[in-house]
Amino acid sequence: MIRNLILAFSLLPFILSGQVPNTFSDSEKIYGLSTIWKEAEFNFAYFEKIGTVKWDSLYKSMINRVLETKNDYEYYRELSFFMSFLKDGHTGVGRYPNVDRYTTIYKGYLIEFGRIGEKVIVTRINYSKKDSIPLGSELLEVNGLAPDNYLAKFVTPYISASTDKSRDEKAVYNILDGLPGMKYTIKIKTPANDIKTIQLVHGDIGEKFPPATIPETVKREAVEFKWFDNKIAYLAINSFSDSTILASFTKLLPEIAKADKLIIDIRENTGGNSEIGFEILKYLTDDKILNIHSSKTRKHIPRANREEAFVCVADSYEPYVNNHTDKSIVIPTLVLTGGKTISAAEDFLVPIKKIGHMRTMGETTSGSTGSPYSFKLPGSWAYVCSLQCCYPDGSEYVGVGIKPDIEVKRTIRGIINRKDEVLDQALADLNGRSSKKFKAL
């Protein structure tokens, strides 16, 4: 497996050794790798899933790999490869140092891909290229390989994620990730069944940035609010990153209180501080106790007394007390979720499971939360998850994801027609409900 991946890496068409700095000495490369090896064994919350024997074996196999790297980009790709074995979305390397990387920007093009069913589909394109590469076009080849073959050789092994679904979503989005000047030849099939071969070169798109795209590029605010017919309020909470989000939410309460029904959209929410989400929930339920996640952390014991040098110890669990004294907004509520819903946004969903007037809709979440511990590497940093989180009864959502009560998936037809199928279904669902409480599913 390791040897095959080395050979695959050697076939990459974009190793521009002469243009990418080779900053680190051999000793620094070994030190960076060894730091990850050490910090993961000491701090990684789920280390028992890989174990010391396997982790040490992987570490030994990586020494020659990092020494053979020719530049900083190759070196950090190898570190990413090493950390991906821990299979955790809160564990990985930080910014690649001394290199510029592109994921969706090319000379003349802005393209994003997504997984729809079994296919890799164009989900966003700059407006000037909408006829050349229409929305909904299927990616057939990358540099002569079928997309799944290309992903398996060059992309997926370097992605850190807690679930296979999340790993695949990240890999598809990053399928053409690389350096300035890196070239790809792609083959696509348009919705009209035309087959096209297009060469892409990472670099300046040549348009005002960010360019108009289909769907249009819109800067998302942390909190967004709008009205739909029949007094349905829509509230998007795209982050739990800082206290200003809670302040923005509370300013909207007089408007939200006018609604008969509510949609809360956390499909773009990549987390932050879980307590911000819990504080928001206080205003949206009259339940006095919020059944939030429980957690475990590591306790270290000398190896002489144990086969492994740690045990996991449960933190003392305390439900979140709803001390909100004003009248709460208790109306039929749908919470929209997706593959980007992660971390504190997933923690936000845990107590919702027990709130009678709320249901979730959309796609299964990323399945990754916890507290990342960051540490320095030569030129950059890395991080490992240091806290296990689970439902109050001990069942897991890390490594699994939180499945919505009502599953609605994107379709190629929806992408072509620029439809938000999850939101459309939420509106249809709420327009069919008139009671204060949801019927049992």
C-alpha positions as CSV (number, residue, x, y, z in Angstrom):
1,M,0.0,0.0,0.0
2,I,2.7,2.5,1.0
3,R,4.9,1.6,-2.0
4,N,1.9,1.9,-4.4
5,L,1.1,5.4,-3.1
6,I,4.7,6.5,-3.5
7,L,4.6,5.4,-7.2
8,A,1.3,7.1,-7.7
9,F,2.7,10.3,-6.2
10,S,5.7,10.1,-8.6
11,L,3.3,10.2,-11.5
12,L,1.8,13.6,-10.6
13,P,2.1,16.0,-13.5
14,F,2.5,19.1,-11.4
15,I,5.7,18.7,-9.3
16,L,7.4,22.0,-10.1
17,S,10.5,21.4,-8.1
18,G,12.4,24.4,-9.6
19,Q,9.7,26.8,-8.7
20,V,8.8,25.6,-5.2
21,P,11.1,26.4,-2.3
22,N,13.0,23.5,-0.6
23,T,13.3,25.2,2.8
24,F,13.7,22.4,5.3
25,S,16.8,20.4,6.1
26,D,16.6,16.7,6.5
27,S,16.8,17.1,10.3
28,E,13.9,19.5,10.2
29,K,11.8,17.2,8.1
30,I,12.4,14.4,10.5
31,Y,11.7,16.7,13.5
32,G,8.3,17.7,12.0
33,L,7.3,14.2,11.3
34,S,8.4,13.1,14.8
35,T,6.5,16.0,16.4
36,I,3.3,14.7,14.8
37,W,4.1,11.1,15.9
38,K,4.7,12.2,19.5
39,E,1.8,14.7,19.8
40,A,-0.8,12.4,18.3
41,E,0.1,9.5,20.6
42,F,0.0,11.8,23.7
43,N,-3.0,14.0,22.8
44,F,-5.2,12.4,20.1
45,A,-8.6,11.6,21.7
46,Y,-9.2,8.5,19.6
47,F,-5.7,7.0,19.7
48,E,-7.0,3.6,20.9
49,K,-8.5,3.2,17.4
50,I,-5.1,3.0,15.8
51,G,-2.9,1.9,18.7
52,T,0.8,2.3,19.5
53,V,2.0,-0.6,17.4
54,K,0.4,0.5,14.2
55,W,1.2,4.1,14.7
56,D,4.8,3.4,15.3
57,S,4.9,1.2,12.2
58,L,3.4,4.0,10.1
59,Y,5.9,6.5,11.6
60,K,8.8,4.3,10.5
61,S,7.4,3.9,7.0
62,M,7.2,7.7,6.7
63,I,10.8,8.6,7.5
64,N,12.1,7.8,4.0
65,R,9.1,9.3,2.4
66,V,9.7,12.7,4.0
67,L,13.4,12.6,3.3
68,E,12.7,11.9,-0.4
69,T,10.6,15.0,-0.8
70,K,12.1,17.7,-3.1
71,N,10.3,20.8,-1.9
72,D,8.0,22.2,0.8
73,Y,4.8,21.3,-1.0
74,E,5.8,17.6,-1.3
75,Y,6.9,17.6,2.3
76,Y,3.6,18.9,3.7
77,R,1.7,16.6,1.4
78,E,3.5,13.7,3.1
79,L,2.7,15.1,6.5
80,S,-1.0,15.3,5.4
81,F,-0.8,11.7,4.3
82,F,0.6,10.6,7.7
83,M,-2.1,12.4,9.6
84,S,-4.9,11.1,7.4
85,F,-4.4,7.7,8.9
86,L,-5.9,9.0,12.2
87,K,-9.2,9.4,10.3
88,D,-10.4,12.5,12.1
89,G,-11.8,15.8,10.7
90,H,-10.3,17.8,13.7
91,T,-6.9,16.4,13.0
92,G,-4.5,17.5,10.3
93,V,-1.8,20.0,9.1
94,G,-2.3,23.7,8.8
95,R,-1.3,26.0,6.0
96,Y,1.3,24.7,3.6
97,P,4.3,27.0,4.1
98,N,6.1,28.9,1.3
99,V,3.7,27.9,-1.5
100,D,0.5,29.3,-3.0
101,R,-2.1,26.7,-3.6
102,Y,-5.2,26.8,-5.7
103,T,-8.3,24.6,-5.5
104,T,-10.9,26.1,-7.8
105,I,-9.2,29.0,-9.6
106,Y,-7.5,28.6,-13.1
107,K,-6.5,30.9,-15.9
108,G,-9.9,31.9,-17.3
109,Y,-12.0,29.6,-15.0
110,L,-13.5,29.3,-11.6
111,I,-14.9,25.7,-11.2
112,E,-16.2,23.8,-8.3
113,F,-17.1,20.1,-8.3
114,G,-19.4,18.1,-6.0
115,R,-20.4,14.5,-5.6
116,I,-24.0,13.9,-6.8
117,G,-24.8,10.2,-6.4
118,E,-21.9,8.3,-7.9
119,K,-20.9,11.1,-10.3
120,V,-18.5,14.1,-10.0
121,I,-20.5,17.1,-11.2
122,V,-19.7,20.8,-11.9
123,T,-21.7,22.7,-9.2
124,R,-20.3,26.2,-9.8
125,I,-18.8,28.0,-12.8
126,N,-17.8,31.6,-13.6
127,Y,-20.4,33.3,-15.7
128,S,-18.2,33.9,-18.7
129,K,-17.7,30.1,-19.0
130,K,-21.2,29.0,-18.4
131,D,-21.6,27.9,-22.0
132,S,-18.2,26.2,-22.2
133,I,-18.7,24.2,-19.0
134,P,-22.4,24.2,-18.1
135,L,-23.7,23.6,-14.6
136,G,-24.4,19.9,-14.1
137,S,-21.7,18.7,-16.5
138,E,-20.2,15.4,-15.5
139,L,-16.4,15.0,-15.0
140,L,-15.4,12.0,-17.0
141,E,-11.6,12.1,-16.8
142,V,-8.7,13.9,-15.1
143,N,-5.4,13.6,-16.9
144,G,-6.6,10.4,-18.6
145,L,-8.0,8.7,-15.5
146,A,-11.6,8.3,-14.4
147,P,-12.4,10.7,-11.5
148,D,-12.6,8.0,-8.8
149,N,-9.3,6.4,-9.9
150,Y,-7.7,9.8,-9.9
151,L,-9.1,10.6,-6.5
152,A,-7.9,7.3,-5.0
153,K,-4.4,7.8,-6.3
154,F,-3.7,11.5,-5.8
155,V,-6.3,13.1,-3.5
156,T,-8.2,11.0,-1.0
157,P,-5.1,9.5,0.8
158,Y,-4.1,13.0,1.8
159,I,-7.5,14.1,3.2
160,S,-8.2,14.0,7.0
161,A,-11.9,13.3,7.8
162,S,-13.9,11.3,10.3
163,T,-16.3,9.6,7.9
164,D,-15.9,8.1,4.4
165,K,-18.6,10.4,3.1
166,S,-16.9,13.6,4.5
167,R,-13.5,12.4,3.1
168,D,-15.0,11.9,-0.3
169,E,-16.8,15.3,-0.3
170,K,-13.5,17.0,0.6
171,A,-11.6,15.0,-1.9
172,V,-14.0,15.9,-4.7
173,Y,-13.9,19.6,-3.9
174,N,-10.1,19.4,-3.9
175,I,-9.8,17.1,-6.9
176,L,-7.7,19.7,-8.9
177,D,-5.9,21.2,-6.0
178,G,-2.4,22.3,-6.8
179,L,0.3,25.0,-7.5
180,P,0.4,28.0,-9.8
181,G,1.1,26.8,-13.3
182,M,0.0,23.2,-12.7
183,K,-1.9,21.8,-15.6
184,Y,-4.9,19.5,-15.8
185,T,-6.6,18.0,-18.9
186,I,-10.2,17.2,-18.1
187,K,-12.9,15.6,-20.1
188,I,-16.5,16.5,-19.3
189,K,-20.0,15.5,-20.6
190,T,-22.4,18.4,-20.7
191,P,-26.1,18.0,-19.9
192,A,-26.7,18.1,-23.6
193,N,-24.4,15.0,-23.9
194,D,-21.6,16.8,-25.6
195,I,-18.1,15.5,-24.8
196,K,-15.5,18.2,-24.3
197,T,-11.7,18.1,-23.5
198,I,-10.5,21.2,-21.7
199,Q,-7.0,22.1,-20.4
200,L,-6.9,24.0,-17.1
201,V,-3.9,25.8,-15.7
202,H,-3.8,27.1,-12.1
203,G,-3.3,30.9,-12.0
204,D,-5.0,34.3,-12.2
205,I,-8.5,33.9,-13.5
206,G,-8.2,37.1,-15.5
207,E,-11.5,38.5,-14.2
208,K,-12.4,40.8,-11.3
209,F,-12.2,38.6,-8.2
210,P,-14.4,37.1,-7.0
211,P,-15.9,36.7,-10.5
212,A,-19.6,36.4,-11.0
213,T,-20.4,32.7,-10.9
214,I,-23.4,30.4,-11.5
215,P,-24.7,30.1,-8.8
216,E,-23.6,33.7,-8.2
217,T,-20.8,34.4,-5.8
218,V,-22.4,36.0,-2.7
219,K,-20.5,36.8,0.4
220,R,-22.3,34.9,3.2
221,E,-22.9,36.8,6.4
222,A,-22.5,34.9,9.7
223,V,-26.3,35.4,10.4
224,E,-28.8,35.9,7.6
225,F,-32.6,36.4,7.8
226,K,-35.4,36.7,5.3
227,W,-39.2,36.0,5.0
228,F,-41.0,33.5,2.9
229,D,-44.8,33.3,2.2
230,N,-47.2,32.2,4.9
231,K,-45.1,33.8,7.7
232,I,-42.3,31.4,7.4
233,A,-39.0,32.9,8.7
234,Y,-35.7,31.8,7.4
235,L,-32.6,32.1,9.6
236,A,-29.2,31.0,8.3
237,I,-26.5,30.7,11.0
238,N,-23.3,30.1,9.1
239,S,-20.9,30.1,12.0
240,F,-20.6,29.8,15.8
241,S,-17.2,31.4,15.7
242,D,-17.6,34.4,18.0
243,S,-20.0,36.2,20.4
244,T,-21.1,38.7,17.7
245,I,-23.2,35.9,16.2
246,L,-25.3,35.6,19.4
247,A,-25.7,39.4,19.4
248,S,-26.8,39.4,15.8
249,F,-29.3,36.6,16.5
250,T,-30.8,38.4,19.6
251,K,-31.4,41.5,17.5
252,L,-33.5,39.5,15.2
253,L,-35.7,38.0,17.9
254,P,-38.6,40.6,17.5
255,E,-38.8,39.7,13.8
256,I,-38.5,35.9,14.4
257,A,-41.3,36.2,17.0
258,K,-43.7,37.3,14.3
259,A,-43.2,34.0,12.4
260,D,-45.7,31.1,12.4
261,K,-42.9,28.6,11.3
262,L,-39.1,28.7,11.2
263,I,-36.3,27.4,9.1
264,I,-32.8,27.4,10.6
265,D,-30.1,26.7,8.0
266,I,-26.8,25.4,9.3
267,R,-25.6,23.7,6.1
268,E,-22.7,26.1,5.7
269,N,-21.9,26.2,9.5
270,T,-18.4,24.9,10.1
271,G,-18.5,25.4,13.8
272,G,-16.8,27.5,16.5
273,N,-17.9,27.7,20.1
274,S,-20.7,25.2,20.9
275,E,-22.0,27.3,23.8
276,I,-23.1,30.0,21.3
277,G,-25.4,27.4,19.6
278,F,-26.8,26.3,23.0
279,E,-27.4,29.9,24.0
280,I,-29.4,30.4,20.7
281,L,-31.4,27.3,21.4
282,K,-32.5,28.8,24.8
283,Y,-34.7,31.3,22.9
284,L,-36.3,28.7,20.7
285,T,-37.6,26.1,23.2
286,D,-39.3,26.2,26.5
287,D,-37.5,23.0,27.5
288,K,-35.7,23.7,30.8
289,I,-32.9,21.2,30.1
290,L,-30.9,20.9,26.9
291,N,-29.5,17.4,26.6
292,I,-26.1,18.4,25.1
293,H,-23.3,16.0,24.2
294,S,-21.1,14.3,26.8
295,S,-17.4,14.1,26.4
296,K,-14.2,12.2,27.4
297,T,-10.6,13.3,27.7
298,R,-7.3,11.4,28.1
299,K,-5.6,10.5,31.3
300,H,-2.0,9.4,31.1
301,I,-0.5,6.5,33.1
302,P,3.1,5.3,33.0
303,R,3.5,2.4,30.6
304,A,5.0,0.2,33.3
305,N,1.5,0.0,34.8
306,R,-0.4,-0.4,31.6
307,E,-0.1,-1.8,28.1
308,E,-1.1,1.5,26.7
309,A,0.0,4.8,28.2
310,F,-3.5,6.3,28.6
311,V,-7.1,5.7,29.4
312,C,-10.2,7.8,28.5
313,V,-12.0,9.4,31.4
314,A,-15.5,10.7,31.2
315,D,-16.0,14.3,32.1
316,S,-18.7,14.9,34.7
317,Y,-21.8,15.3,32.5
318,E,-24.1,18.3,33.2
319,P,-27.1,19.1,30.9
320,Y,-27.3,22.7,29.7
321,V,-29.8,24.5,31.9
322,N,-32.2,26.8,30.1
323,N,-32.3,29.8,32.3
324,H,-34.0,32.0,29.7
325,T,-36.9,33.8,31.5
326,D,-38.7,35.6,28.6
327,K,-41.3,33.9,26.5
328,S,-39.6,31.5,24.1
329,I,-40.4,31.1,20.4
330,V,-41.9,27.7,20.2
331,I,-43.1,27.1,16.6
332,P,-42.7,24.3,14.0
333,T,-39.0,24.5,13.1
334,L,-36.9,22.7,10.5
335,V,-33.1,22.7,10.8
336,L,-31.3,22.2,7.5
337,T,-28.1,20.2,7.6
338,G,-25.5,19.1,5.1
339,G,-22.0,17.6,4.6
340,K,-20.4,20.9,5.6
341,T,-22.2,20.9,8.9
342,I,-19.4,20.1,11.3
343,S,-18.0,20.6,14.9
344,A,-20.0,23.0,17.0
345,A,-22.8,23.0,14.4
346,E,-23.2,19.2,15.0
347,D,-23.1,19.8,18.8
348,F,-26.0,22.2,18.2
349,L,-28.0,19.3,16.7
350,V,-27.6,17.0,19.7
351,P,-30.2,18.6,22.0
352,I,-32.5,19.2,19.1
353,K,-33.1,15.5,19.0
354,K,-35.2,15.9,22.1
355,I,-37.0,19.1,21.3
356,G,-40.5,18.2,20.2
357,H,-41.3,21.1,17.8
358,M,-38.0,20.8,15.8
359,R,-36.9,18.4,13.1
360,T,-33.8,18.2,10.9
361,M,-33.8,18.0,7.1
362,G,-31.1,17.7,4.4
363,E,-28.1,15.5,4.3
364,T,-25.9,13.7,6.9
365,T,-23.4,15.9,8.7
366,S,-19.6,15.6,8.6
367,G,-19.4,13.5,11.8
368,S,-16.5,15.4,13.4
369,T,-16.3,17.5,16.6
370,G,-14.1,18.0,19.6
371,S,-11.3,20.3,20.7
372,P,-8.3,20.5,18.4
373,Y,-4.9,20.9,20.1
374,S,-2.5,22.8,17.9
375,F,1.3,22.5,17.9
376,K,4.2,24.0,15.8
377,L,5.9,22.3,12.9
378,P,8.8,23.7,10.8
379,G,7.2,26.5,8.9
380,S,3.6,25.9,10.0
381,W,1.5,23.9,12.5
382,A,-0.7,20.9,12.9
383,Y,-3.5,19.9,15.2
384,V,-5.1,16.8,16.7
385,C,-8.5,16.3,18.3
386,S,-8.1,16.1,22.1
387,L,-11.7,15.5,23.2
388,Q,-14.1,12.7,22.4
389,C,-17.8,13.8,22.1
390,C,-20.9,11.6,21.9
391,Y,-24.6,11.7,22.6
392,P,-25.6,11.8,26.3
393,D,-26.4,8.1,26.2
394,G,-22.9,7.3,24.9
395,S,-23.8,6.6,21.3
396,E,-21.5,8.1,18.7
397,Y,-21.9,10.8,16.1
398,V,-18.2,11.4,15.6
399,G,-17.1,9.0,12.8
400,V,-20.8,8.5,11.9
401,G,-22.4,11.8,11.2
402,I,-25.9,13.0,12.3
403,K,-28.5,11.7,9.9
404,P,-31.4,14.2,9.4
405,D,-35.0,13.2,10.3
406,I,-36.0,14.0,6.7
407,E,-33.3,13.2,4.1
408,V,-33.2,15.4,1.0
409,K,-30.3,15.2,-1.4
410,R,-29.1,17.5,-4.2
411,T,-29.7,16.3,-7.7
412,I,-28.1,17.0,-11.0
413,R,-31.4,18.4,-12.3
414,G,-31.5,20.8,-9.3
415,I,-28.0,22.0,-10.0
416,I,-28.8,22.6,-13.7
417,N,-31.9,24.5,-12.8
418,R,-30.1,26.4,-9.9
419,K,-32.6,25.1,-7.4
420,D,-32.0,24.8,-3.6
421,E,-33.9,21.5,-3.3
422,V,-33.4,21.2,0.4
423,L,-34.9,24.6,1.1
424,D,-37.7,24.0,-1.4
425,Q,-38.6,20.8,0.4
426,A,-38.5,22.5,3.7
427,L,-40.9,25.2,2.6
428,A,-43.2,22.6,1.1
429,D,-43.0,20.6,4.4
430,L,-43.8,23.5,6.6
431,N,-46.6,24.8,4.4
432,G,-48.2,21.4,5.0
433,R,-48.1,21.7,8.8
434,S,-50.4,23.8,11.0
435,S,-49.9,22.5,14.5
436,K,-47.5,23.8,17.1
437,K,-45.9,20.4,17.4
438,F,-44.6,18.1,14.7
439,K,-46.4,14.8,14.2
440,A,-44.3,11.7,15.1
441,L,-42.2,10.7,12.1
